Amino acid sequence: MDEKKHCDGHCTFERAAEVEFRALNASVREVQERLGRLEATLLRGAALLMANLAGMVATLAGQLLGH
């Protein structure tokens, strides 16, 4: 009987811990997904910035060579 009470409390604790672990795992996955989207956005922004910079350099070079 004493073992049953101990198991019930222990099993309840294990179930609660498992639920918390699943929630934490889901939260970590969500953060990973958000970071992935942020990285993709930053890479696109950096690529656009580099393209604009290259365009400005080409324009300035054309103006310098034209004069």
C-alpha positions as CSV (number, residue, x, y, z in Angstrom):
1,M,0.0,0.0,0.0
2,D,2.9,2.3,0.9
3,E,4.5,1.6,-2.4
4,K,1.3,2.4,-4.3
5,K,1.1,5.8,-2.7
6,H,4.7,6.5,-3.5
7,C,4.2,5.3,-7.1
8,D,1.1,7.5,-7.5
9,G,2.9,10.6,-6.3
10,H,6.0,9.7,-8.4
11,C,4.0,8.9,-11.5
12,T,2.0,12.1,-11.1
13,F,5.2,14.0,-10.9
14,E,6.6,12.2,-13.9
15,R,3.5,13.0,-15.9
16,A,3.6,16.7,-14.9
17,A,7.3,16.8,-15.8
18,E,6.6,15.2,-19.1
19,V,3.9,17.8,-19.9
20,E,6.3,20.6,-19.0
21,F,9.1,19.0,-21.1
22,R,6.8,18.8,-24.1
23,A,5.8,22.5,-23.7
24,L,9.4,23.5,-23.3
25,N,10.3,21.4,-26.4
26,A,7.6,23.1,-28.4
27,S,8.7,26.5,-27.3
28,V,12.3,25.7,-28.3
29,R,11.1,24.5,-31.7
30,E,9.1,27.8,-32.1
31,V,12.2,29.9,-31.2
32,Q,14.2,27.9,-33.7
33,E,11.7,28.5,-36.5
34,R,11.5,32.2,-35.7
35,L,15.3,32.4,-35.7
36,G,15.4,30.6,-39.1
37,R,12.9,33.2,-40.5
38,L,14.9,36.0,-39.0
39,E,18.1,34.7,-40.5
40,A,16.5,34.4,-43.9
41,T,15.1,37.9,-43.7
42,L,18.5,39.3,-42.7
43,L,20.2,37.4,-45.5
44,R,17.8,38.9,-48.0
45,G,18.3,42.4,-46.6
46,A,22.1,42.0,-46.7
47,A,21.8,40.8,-50.3
48,L,19.7,43.8,-51.3
49,L,22.1,46.1,-49.5
50,M,25.1,44.6,-51.4
51,A,23.2,44.9,-54.7
52,N,22.4,48.6,-54.0
53,L,26.0,49.2,-53.0
54,A,27.2,47.6,-56.2
55,G,24.8,49.7,-58.2
56,M,26.0,52.9,-56.5
57,V,29.7,51.9,-57.2
58,A,28.9,51.2,-60.8
59,T,27.0,54.5,-61.2
60,L,29.9,56.5,-59.5
61,A,32.5,54.7,-61.6
62,G,30.5,55.5,-64.8
63,Q,30.2,59.2,-63.8
64,L,34.0,59.4,-63.0
65,L,34.9,57.7,-66.3
66,G,32.5,59.9,-68.2
67,H,34.1,63.1,-67.1
